[in-house]
């Protein structure tokens, strides 16, 4: 299970008005983000709103930091708007199509928290809801949940092992999205392959990384429990367009070429 952005509030908050386009019109090109800085031409920082009643925190730019080549997203108790907690998220301004999506991250501790790396497009951008997910739930950081949505239809969840725990060290997560298949990798190991055309997204999507919490989705994310601020650390995010050369040694794109 997951809940994502069908909110008009997203479109209002982002202020983005780029035209909708199909897969072949994807504007994003290959990149490696090492977080020497957070380029506002590339990244939008979510601030001052939330995704709905299920989310118990307000997105805040103050919970997003970059220092020493590391992105940090923090969840902590602090009143802002409708919520008594604040949390962090960034998203690309451009959309990306078929290719290899990679992140190296160390996830947050805490039941009721979700550390997520995913691609998404939806009604706020005048497109159907398509999505591809890696989500580590703080209730069980030994697993990462994989999932994808096609036209707002999900139900494709699978749990994959994260050796040593996603919250104890940095791990590499990647998905390779092609027209006829989708493959998920954890630390270079293939953990899921999808070839059913009905379960493969087709619309170009933005890239997101986020840390958020809930006190209502207990069956999925666990009972919410807060004792201290929690942090998601991201060392690198990369996209390699299908057909492009791999961009650094160790990239899944290198192993597949």
C-alpha positions in Angstrom: 0.0 0.0 0.0 1.0 3.6 -0.6 -0.6 7.0 -0.8 0.6 9.6 -3.2 -0.1 13.0 -4.8 -3.5 13.3 -6.3 -3.8 16.7 -4.7 -4.4 19.9 -6.5 -2.4 21.4 -3.7 0.7 20.0 -5.3 0.2 21.9 -8.5 -0.6 25.1 -6.6 2.4 24.7 -4.2 4.9 24.0 -6.9 3.8 26.7 -9.3 5.1 24.5 -12.2 3.3 25.0 -15.4 5.3 22.9 -17.9 3.2 21.2 -20.5 2.3 17.5 -20.2 4.0 15.2 -22.6 4.2 11.5 -23.3 7.2 9.2 -22.7 8.9 10.2 -26.0 8.8 13.8 -24.8 10.7 13.3 -21.6 12.9 16.3 -21.1 15.3 15.0 -18.5 18.8 13.9 -19.6 21.3 11.7 -17.8 22.8 13.2 -14.6 24.6 12.4 -11.4 23.7 14.4 -8.3 26.4 14.3 -5.7 24.9 17.1 -3.6 27.7 19.6 -3.5 24.8 22.0 -3.6 21.0 21.9 -4.2 20.6 23.6 -7.6 17.2 25.4 -7.7 17.1 25.0 -11.4 17.0 21.2 -11.0 15.3 20.6 -7.7 12.0 21.8 -6.2 11.9 21.7 -2.4 8.4 20.9 -1.0 7.4 23.5 1.6 4.3 24.6 3.5 1.8 21.9 2.7 1.1 18.2 3.1 -0.3 15.3 1.0 -3.5 14.8 2.9 -5.0 13.5 6.2 -2.9 10.4 6.2 0.3 12.5 6.6 1.1 13.8 10.0 3.8 16.3 9.0 4.0 19.4 7.0 6.7 19.6 4.2 9.2 22.3 5.2 12.3 23.6 3.4 13.9 23.9 6.8 14.0 20.1 7.0 16.1 19.9 3.8 19.8 20.4 4.0 22.9 19.9 1.9 26.4 19.8 3.5 29.7 17.9 2.8 28.2 16.2 -0.3 25.2 14.8 1.6 21.5 15.6 1.4 19.6 15.3 4.7 15.9 15.2 5.1 14.7 15.4 8.7 11.5 14.6 10.5 10.9 16.4 13.8 8.3 17.8 16.2 7.6 21.4 15.3 4.2 23.1 14.7 3.8 24.4 11.2 0.3 24.9 9.8 -2.1 22.0 10.4 0.5 19.6 11.7 2.7 19.3 14.9 5.5 17.6 12.9 7.6 18.8 9.9 9.3 16.7 7.3 11.4 17.0 4.1 11.1 16.3 0.4 12.7 17.3 -2.9 11.6 16.5 -6.4 13.0 17.2 -9.9 11.5 19.9 -11.9 11.9 17.9 -15.1 10.4 14.6 -16.0 12.4 11.5 -17.0 11.7 8.5 -19.2 13.1 5.1 -19.8 16.5 4.5 -18.2 18.2 3.6 -14.9 17.3 5.4 -11.7 19.7 5.1 -8.7 20.0 6.3 -5.2 22.5 5.7 -2.4 20.9 6.4 1.0 20.7 5.6 4.7 17.1 5.6 5.9 15.5 7.0 9.0 14.6 5.2 12.2 11.1 5.1 13.7 7.9 3.2 13.3 5.3 5.2 11.3 8.0 6.8 9.1 8.6 6.3 5.4 12.0 6.9 3.7 11.2 6.9 0.0 12.9 7.2 -3.4 10.5 7.1 -6.3 9.4 8.5 -9.6 5.9 9.9 -10.0 3.6 11.8 -12.3 -0.1 12.4 -11.8 -3.2 14.6 -12.1 -1.5 17.7 -10.8 0.6 17.6 -13.9 -2.4 16.7 -16.1 -1.2 13.1 -16.5 -2.4 9.8 -15.2 -1.0 8.6 -11.9 2.1 6.5 -12.8 4.7 5.7 -10.2 7.7 3.5 -9.3 8.7 3.1 -5.7 11.4 2.2 -3.2 10.0 2.7 0.3 11.7 1.7 3.6 9.2 1.7 6.5 10.8 2.5 9.8 8.9 -0.3 11.5 11.1 -2.8 9.6 14.3 -1.4 8.1 15.4 -4.9 7.2 13.1 -4.7 4.2 12.4 -2.3 1.3 9.0 -2.2 -0.3 8.9 -2.2 -4.1 5.8 -1.1 -6.0 4.5 0.6 -9.1 1.3 2.3 -10.2 -0.2 2.4 -13.6 -3.1 4.7 -14.2 -3.6 5.0 -10.4 -3.8 1.2 -10.1 -1.2 -0.3 -7.7 -1.3 -3.5 -5.7 2.2 -4.6 -7.0 4.0 -4.5 -3.6 6.9 -6.8 -2.9 9.3 -6.7 0.0 13.0 -7.2 -0.6 15.8 -7.8 1.9 18.3 -5.1 2.8 21.3 -6.8 4.3 22.3 -5.3 7.6 19.3 -2.9 7.6 18.5 0.1 5.5 19.0 2.4 8.6 22.3 1.1 9.7 24.4 2.0 6.7 24.2 3.4 3.2 22.7 1.0 0.5 22.2 1.3 -3.2 18.7 1.1 -4.7 18.1 1.1 -8.4 15.4 0.5 -10.9 15.8 0.0 -14.7 12.6 1.1 -16.5 12.2 0.0 -20.1 9.2 -0.2 -22.4 8.8 -4.0 -22.0 10.2 -4.6 -18.5 11.0 -3.0 -15.1 13.8 -4.4 -12.9 14.5 -3.5 -9.3 18.0 -3.8 -7.6 19.2 -3.6 -4.0 23.0 -3.3 -3.6 23.5 -4.5 -7.2 21.3 -7.6 -6.8 18.2 -8.1 -8.9 15.3 -8.5 -6.5 12.3 -8.0 -8.8 11.5 -8.1 -12.5 8.2 -7.0 -14.0 7.3 -7.9 -17.6 3.5 -7.8 -17.6 2.6 -4.8 -19.8 -0.4 -4.0 -17.6 1.9 -3.3 -14.7 4.4 -1.1 -16.5 4.2 2.7 -16.3 4.4 4.6 -19.6 4.4 8.2 -18.6 7.5 10.2 -18.0 7.9 11.1 -14.3 9.6 13.3 -11.9 12.2 12.0 -9.4 11.4 12.3 -5.7 13.1 11.5 -2.4 11.2 12.1 0.8 10.8 11.4 4.5 7.3 11.6 6.0 5.2 10.1 8.8 1.7 8.9 9.6 -0.4 8.2 12.7 -3.3 6.7 10.7 -1.8 4.1 8.3 -0.8 1.8 11.1 -1.5 -1.5 9.2 1.0 -0.5 6.6 3.6 1.8 8.2 3.3 0.7 11.9 2.2 2.6 15.0 3.7 6.1 15.0 6.1 6.7 17.8 8.2 9.8 18.2 11.1 10.3 20.7 13.6 12.4 18.8 14.2 13.8 15.3 14.9 11.3 12.5 17.0 11.8 9.4 17.2 10.3 5.9 20.7 10.8 4.4 21.2 10.7 0.6 24.7 10.4 -0.8 23.8 10.3 -4.5 20.9 10.3 -6.9 21.4 9.5 -10.6 19.5 8.9 -13.8 21.0 7.3 -16.9 18.8 7.6 -20.0 18.3 4.4 -21.9 21.1 4.1 -24.5 23.5 6.4 -22.7 26.8 5.2 -21.4 27.1 4.5 -17.7 28.3 7.5 -15.6 30.5 6.0 -12.9 32.0 2.7 -11.9 29.6 0.7 -9.8 26.4 2.0 -11.5 23.9 -0.6 -12.4 23.9 0.9 -15.9 27.5 -0.2 -16.3 26.8 -3.7 -15.4 23.9 -3.9 -17.9 25.8 -2.4 -20.8 
